Amino acid sequence: MIATVITLIARRLLAAIPILLIVSALLFCLLRTLPVDPAAMSLPPNATIAEIEAKRREMGLDRPLPEQYVIWLHGALHGDLGQSIQLRRPAGSLVTATLPATIQLAVAAMVIAGALGFGGGLLLFHLRGTMLEPVADLVSILLLSIPEFLWGLILLFVFGVLLRALPFTGEVAPGLPVPHISGFLLIDSLLIGHPDVFYSACRHLVLPATALGLAFSPTIMRVLRSSLFDVYHEEYIQQARLRGLSERQVLLGHALKNAALPTLTLAGVQFGILFSGTLLVEVIYSYPGMGNLMVDAVRNADLPLIQAIGLTYCIVVLLINTAVDSLYLVLNPKLRVR
Amino acid sequence: MKGPLAHSLRSPKVLIALSMIFCIATCAIFAGAVAPHEPGEQNLLAILTPPEWMPGGDPNYPLGTDSLGRCVLSRLIYGARTAMLVAFFASLGAMIIGSVLAHISGYFGGAVDWVIGRLVDIWMSFPPVILSLILMVGLGIGLGKVILAIILVDWTRFCRVLRSEVLVVTRHEYVAAARLLGFTHRQTIVREVLPATLPLLITLLSLEMAIAVVVEAILSFVGLGVSADQPAWGQMIADARQYVYQSPSNLLLPIAAICFTVMAFNLLGDGLRRSLDVRLMETGH
């Protein structure tokens, strides 16, 4: 069983390598064909043409495109993703500095999405056949149609501006010390023994994480409801009823277990999409993660940095999908017996 | 096709959605006649005025003004024009590319199917938001560029979903019968396969319009959408975000406009999906 899972993960990771190579090559070509000159950008505005030419040679921009890609790939495999033009720091270290904040946001959002999704799905199923069903159905469609971008703005407006209940800018209140141990602020603040920093960081995380979670919960809700419907057609549900179990026991003890599997798989796929959704939420809430870094890089046409961040997003999404596939295998007893 | 489409017009969801879209489209088309001011007209003596009914409101500006003294109502109305143009052309473009490839892929199968399938896989390994941002760096800002970026990102949605539908339809006997009658491949696809996949295609189209409205708002919000002199809801939000305490209504109004539009298209998509789905119709739902 463990061997099967390991083989599956290994096969998945192997399959991901060509995809990553192609994706990175495409990204590279796309960014190099843009009408922006990284050499001229990294020099002061009064640089002469000759100086720019010298810089182009130094950066290797005068060589053919495939050769440039091989040079870049060689560097990337050795952990060198190039130098950010705007910030004059290695792109790789900029990514690793901001990635933990983004992961923290994504995980918090996923927990909220899962809780709301399962709760809402059970509620939707519970309301089947009642007068409230069409209302609940309509509400879930309305929720489904609001993307994270709009949730971010709506929550910012209601809880940040109208009620002034929660902060909506940054990761932690200004003036508080920001520790850098693992990069995950929630963990680090506890490690250095600063509960006030932890509390402030939690408060700052509520709105962005909820915005993202709300956007992804309706899909989980609707899939859970429809898989509960499917499961209720199975004979073992009738049998459980005949054995005298209460409706609650049938639902929570028998139906939910079986309906949870397709829902979890979907939630995993959603997690990949959710991860890239952090970008917008970060921009709305000025949250110092990778998404904000990406938008700054894009505004300044900072090609090495765009490439590094773009690739990181692709890698993380690929890793999440691989993990979901393996989890599915672990959880599904039908796939275990081979 | 006449039957199912006429049938779908009896669905309350579709009717509500269509009337919502009609309102937005009217604003968009007749923006010049409906809007009280030019969208770019600045009045620096009246910046951040609240809506008319609030204390300090100016009847000249029914919904107040923004940080440059521009009429919010007029900008909302002209913003609807931008949003509808993007929604219409971007989703149409994505639909054409995606559905042509899906029909070729599903109908012919084999190597063609494999190549198109891998192309979609690679395309989809880029998160859509990231890909559209990168494309905007390359394309530069502007209405046409936004439309092009959305087409280049979202054609895969159509391609993936439609391909499996085409696969199912192609296996039907009447498609084989058409080939035996001497139809060319093109004739078979256009006359026999396409009518069967059309309901799904129309549904996807209306859902894509909702997505396009949101993506346009996102790109304008980030400052990588339409050019600065063209009013867009995303830009209005970004501007109002900075003066949120002085004038909260400026933030709320464009958000409400986007929500209204997105819900209209999603409601239409959901209504069409239920009323056009032949399988649901046959089972009497």
Interface residues (C-beta under 8 A of the other chain):
Chain A: I19 I22 V23 L26 L27 L30 L31 T33 L34 P35 V36 I141 L142 L144 S145 I146 P147 F149 L150 L153 I154 L156 F157 G160 V161 L162 G272 I273 F275 S276 G277 L279 L280 V283 I284 M294 V295 V298 R299 A301 I306 I309 G310 Y313 C314 V317 L318
Chain B: D121 I122 S125 F126 P127 P128 V129 I130 L133 I134 M136 V137 G138 A210 V214 A217 I218 F221 V222 G223 L224 I237 R241 V244 Y245 P248 L251 L252 I255 I258 C259 V262 M263 N266 L267 D270
